[in-house]
Amino acid sequence: MEAALRPGTMLSMRKRYFVYILANERKGVLYVGVTSDLARRIGQHKAKAVPGFTSRYGVTRLVYCEEYESVLEARAREQALKRWRRAWKFKLVESVNPDWRDLSGDLVML
């Protein structure tokens, strides 16, 4: 049975925000960022389209990400992670990605 949408109803229009960690290699240089469009932002990092830290140090491997519905929560988490010790970030990454695999290939365009 098909579900009918009422006129003017939008499907899945909630805004999403992502906190992510990039690395240049396993336990190498780390970068913590926040974005509302993870696939686009990772593409920018990989293309070195924006001059700065990630392009200078070759930090392009997506090794960790979290999703939030609130930009305030996402920014607060980003700032908290930036204050963490490197060893804590390593443990966080390895809790979900023990091989430090580049997760950008797993991103799904919705």
N, C-alpha and C positions, 0 to 999 in steps of 0.2 A: 504494500500500500504506500503510495507517495504522500509525503507531507507537503502541504501547501503553505507557501509563505504569504503573509499579508503584504499588500502593497507598501513599499517603503521600508520593509524589513531587510536588514543587512546581516549577512552571515559572518560570524567570527571577526568582528571589527574592533575587538579590544586591542589596545596598544600593548606591545611587549618590549621589554628592555632586557638587555643582556650584559652581564659582567663576565669578562673573559680574561684568560691568561694565555699569552703567547710566549714561545721560547724559541731560541735559535737551535738548540740541541738539548738532549737529556741533561737536566740539572745545569743548564747553561744560563745565558742572559734571559731574564724574565721581563715581561711587560704586562701590566694590568690595565684594562680599559673598560669602558661602558659604551653601549650603542643601542639604538632602537632597530637597527637593520644589520644583523650579524653577518650575513652573507656578503653584503655590499662592503662592510667595513673590513672584513678579512680579505676581500678582493683588493681593496686599496692597500692594505699592508703588503700583500704578496706582490703587487705591481709596483710597490715603492712610490706610489702616486703622491704621497704627502711627505715632504722632507721632515726629518726629525729622528727621534730615538730609534724607532723600529727599522727604518730604512738604513740608518747609519750602522746599526749592529746586526742587521740581517735577521731580525726577530719576526718570523712569519709563520711559525708552526702553532696552530691552535691546539692547545693541550688540555684546556679546561673551560667550561662555561656554565653559568647559572642564569635562569630566566626569572624575571620579576614583572609584575603588573604595574608597579609604581616606579616612576623615575626617581623619586626621592629615596625609596628603598634601595634601588640599584646603585645610585650614587653613594649612599651611605656604606653599602657593602664594598664598593670599589675603594673608597677611602680607607675602610678598615683593612682590606687586603693589602693595600699599599703600605700600611704600617706594620704588617706582619713580618716576622723574620723569614729569611729565605728558606730555612729548613722547614718551617710551618707550611709554606707554599708548596714545597716539594712533596710533603706528606699529603696535602690536599689534592694535588694533581695525581699522585700515585694511588690515592684511594679510589679513583674512578678510571684512571688511565695509566696503569703500572708500566707500560712500555713506552710512554711519552709519544704515542702515535699522533700524527697530524689528524685532527678530527674534522678539518674543514671539508673533506670529501664526504662526510656523513651529513652535512647540512642539507636540509630539504627546503626547497622553495615552496612556500604555501601561499 
